[in-house]
Amino acid sequence: MRYKFDKSYKAIVIGGSAGSFQGITRILSSLPNDFDLPIIMCLHRLKHVRNGFVEALSIKSVKPVEEPCDKETIKKRKVYLAPANYHLMVELGNTFALSTDEMVNNSRPSIDVSFATAAYVYKSKLIGILLSGANRDGAMGIKKVKEWGGLTVVQDPKECMMPTMPNAALELSPVDYVLTVEGIIEFLNDLHQQINNA
């Protein structure tokens, strides 16, 4: 195994924008069926198109992709997606909150908002993964994950269709790993094996 995980992680947050769809579908299609940690995804999407995106992700994913409701409890073995035109936040007590507050980085849902709230709740028990994107949303969020002691991963900008987002993250804060999508898949599979063998 390439990676050593020395913490009992509670959740994974994944952010992405332009150019991330292919990468996220490859990741979701490569997860073990019994992958234990909840995966919370904040992906930029057209705010007025509410149908089709979840279905497109679910077709590729080994697990169903769900848009959570406000105050819904976050559960193991689930894959969640921020609903269109709502900020998706993690609250103390392991629940979601949805908000229509002002856009952050011209985005709603904002990756920064999802990452920062998850980082505050889970602290060192969070893994943050930032994929391809055409703006700076997510850079501050991944910095917050790092500041609260979480493990941080950024997609290799050389591989990204739109490297602005991962480059912004790397300029703002050190991260633990810079990986290709295939590297992220290996990382998550190593994580799964080590959790199961703990």
C-alpha positions as CSV (number, residue, x, y, z in Angstrom):
1,M,0.0,0.0,0.0
2,R,1.2,3.5,-0.9
3,Y,-0.6,5.4,1.8
4,K,-0.6,5.2,5.6
5,F,-3.8,6.4,7.3
6,D,-3.4,7.0,11.0
7,K,-6.7,8.6,11.8
8,S,-10.3,7.3,12.1
9,Y,-11.8,9.4,9.4
10,K,-15.5,10.3,9.5
11,A,-16.2,11.8,6.0
12,I,-14.8,12.8,2.6
13,V,-15.6,16.0,0.8
14,I,-15.1,16.3,-3.0
15,G,-15.3,19.6,-4.9
16,G,-15.1,20.2,-8.6
17,S,-16.2,22.4,-11.4
18,A,-15.5,22.6,-15.1
19,G,-13.7,19.5,-16.4
20,S,-14.4,17.5,-13.2
21,F,-17.3,15.4,-14.4
22,Q,-15.3,12.7,-16.1
23,G,-12.9,12.5,-13.1
24,I,-15.7,12.2,-10.5
25,T,-17.5,9.5,-12.5
26,R,-14.3,7.5,-12.7
27,I,-13.9,7.9,-9.0
28,L,-17.5,6.9,-8.2
29,S,-17.4,3.9,-10.5
30,S,-14.2,2.6,-8.8
31,L,-15.3,2.7,-5.2
32,P,-15.8,-0.6,-3.5
33,N,-19.5,-1.4,-2.9
34,D,-18.9,-1.5,0.9
35,F,-16.9,1.8,1.0
36,D,-17.7,3.0,4.5
37,L,-17.2,6.7,4.7
38,P,-19.9,9.1,3.6
39,I,-18.9,11.1,0.5
40,I,-20.1,14.7,0.3
41,M,-19.8,16.2,-3.2
42,C,-20.1,19.9,-4.1
43,L,-19.9,20.2,-7.9
44,H,-20.7,23.4,-9.8
45,R,-23.8,22.9,-11.9
46,L,-26.4,24.9,-13.8
47,K,-28.7,26.3,-11.2
48,H,-31.9,26.1,-13.2
49,V,-31.3,22.5,-14.4
50,R,-32.5,20.3,-11.5
51,N,-32.9,17.0,-13.3
52,G,-30.4,14.8,-15.0
53,F,-27.2,15.5,-13.2
54,V,-27.8,13.2,-10.3
55,E,-29.0,10.5,-12.7
56,A,-25.9,10.9,-14.8
57,L,-23.6,10.5,-11.8
58,S,-25.7,7.5,-10.5
59,I,-25.4,5.6,-13.7
60,K,-21.6,5.5,-13.3
61,S,-21.5,5.3,-9.5
62,V,-21.4,1.9,-7.6
63,K,-23.6,3.7,-5.0
64,P,-26.7,5.8,-5.5
65,V,-26.1,9.5,-5.5
66,E,-28.5,11.5,-3.3
67,E,-29.3,15.2,-2.9
68,P,-29.8,15.6,0.9
69,C,-32.6,17.6,2.5
70,D,-32.1,20.3,5.1
71,K,-31.4,18.8,8.6
72,E,-30.8,15.3,7.1
73,T,-28.5,13.1,9.1
74,I,-25.2,12.2,7.4
75,K,-24.9,8.4,7.2
76,K,-22.1,6.0,6.4
77,R,-21.9,4.4,3.0
78,K,-23.8,7.2,1.3
79,V,-22.8,9.5,-1.5
80,Y,-24.3,13.0,-1.3
81,L,-24.5,15.8,-3.9
82,A,-25.1,19.5,-3.2
83,P,-28.5,20.4,-4.7
84,A,-28.6,22.9,-7.6
85,N,-28.6,26.6,-6.4
86,Y,-28.2,25.7,-2.7
87,H,-25.1,25.9,-0.5
88,L,-24.6,22.6,1.2
89,M,-23.2,22.9,4.8
90,V,-22.3,20.4,7.4
91,E,-23.5,21.2,10.9
92,L,-22.5,20.0,14.4
93,G,-24.5,16.9,15.2
94,N,-23.6,15.3,11.8
95,T,-26.4,16.8,9.8
96,F,-26.7,18.9,6.6
97,A,-28.0,22.4,6.2
98,L,-29.1,24.0,3.0
99,S,-28.9,27.7,2.3
100,T,-29.8,30.2,-0.4
101,D,-27.5,32.8,1.0
102,E,-25.5,35.0,-1.5
103,M,-23.2,33.3,-3.9
104,V,-19.5,32.7,-2.8
105,N,-16.9,33.0,-5.6
106,N,-19.9,33.4,-8.0
107,S,-21.0,30.0,-7.0
108,R,-24.0,28.4,-5.2
109,P,-23.4,25.7,-4.2
110,S,-19.9,26.9,-3.2
111,I,-17.2,24.4,-2.6
112,D,-15.6,26.8,-0.1
113,V,-18.7,26.8,2.0
114,S,-19.1,23.0,2.0
115,F,-15.4,22.4,2.7
116,A,-15.1,25.0,5.5
117,T,-18.2,23.8,7.4
118,A,-17.2,20.1,7.1
119,A,-13.7,21.0,8.3
120,Y,-15.1,22.8,11.3
121,V,-17.3,19.8,12.2
122,Y,-14.9,16.9,11.4
123,K,-11.5,18.6,12.0
124,S,-8.7,15.9,11.7
125,K,-11.2,13.3,10.7
126,L,-12.0,14.8,7.3
127,I,-10.5,14.1,3.9
128,G,-10.8,16.9,1.3
129,I,-10.4,16.3,-2.4
130,L,-10.4,19.1,-5.0
131,L,-10.7,18.4,-8.7
132,S,-10.6,20.4,-12.0
133,G,-12.3,23.8,-12.2
134,A,-12.2,27.1,-13.9
135,N,-12.4,29.5,-10.9
136,R,-10.9,29.8,-7.4
137,D,-13.8,28.3,-5.5
138,G,-12.5,25.5,-3.3
139,A,-9.0,26.9,-2.7
140,M,-10.0,28.5,0.6
141,G,-12.0,25.5,1.5
142,I,-9.2,23.1,1.1
143,K,-7.0,25.4,3.1
144,K,-9.6,25.2,5.9
145,V,-9.5,21.5,5.8
146,K,-5.8,21.6,6.2
147,E,-5.9,24.2,9.0
148,W,-8.4,22.0,11.0
149,G,-6.0,19.0,10.7
150,G,-7.7,17.1,7.8
151,L,-6.0,15.3,5.0
152,T,-6.0,17.2,1.7
153,V,-5.7,16.0,-1.9
154,V,-5.7,18.1,-5.1
155,Q,-6.0,16.8,-8.6
156,D,-2.7,17.2,-10.5
157,P,-3.2,20.5,-12.5
158,K,-1.2,18.9,-15.4
159,E,-4.1,16.4,-15.9
160,C,-7.0,18.9,-15.4
161,M,-9.1,20.2,-18.3
162,M,-9.4,23.4,-16.3
163,P,-6.4,23.8,-13.9
164,T,-7.4,27.1,-12.3
165,M,-9.1,25.6,-9.2
166,P,-6.3,23.2,-8.2
167,N,-3.6,25.8,-9.0
168,A,-5.4,28.3,-6.8
169,A,-5.5,25.8,-4.0
170,L,-1.8,25.0,-4.3
171,E,-0.9,28.6,-4.3
172,L,-2.9,29.3,-1.2
173,S,-1.9,26.4,1.0
174,P,0.3,23.3,1.2
175,V,-1.6,20.1,0.5
176,D,-0.8,16.5,1.5
177,Y,-1.1,14.9,-2.0
178,V,-1.2,16.1,-5.6
179,L,-2.6,13.1,-7.6
180,T,-4.1,12.2,-10.9
181,V,-7.6,10.7,-11.0
182,E,-6.1,7.2,-11.1
183,G,-4.0,8.2,-8.1
184,I,-7.1,9.4,-6.2
185,I,-8.8,6.1,-7.0
186,E,-5.7,4.2,-5.6
187,F,-5.7,6.5,-2.6
188,L,-9.4,5.8,-1.8
189,N,-9.0,2.0,-2.3
190,D,-6.0,2.0,0.1
191,L,-8.1,4.0,2.6
192,H,-10.9,1.4,2.3
193,Q,-8.5,-1.5,2.8
194,Q,-6.9,0.0,5.8
195,I,-10.2,0.9,7.5
196,N,-11.5,-2.7,6.9
197,N,-8.3,-4.2,8.3
198,A,-8.1,-1.9,11.3
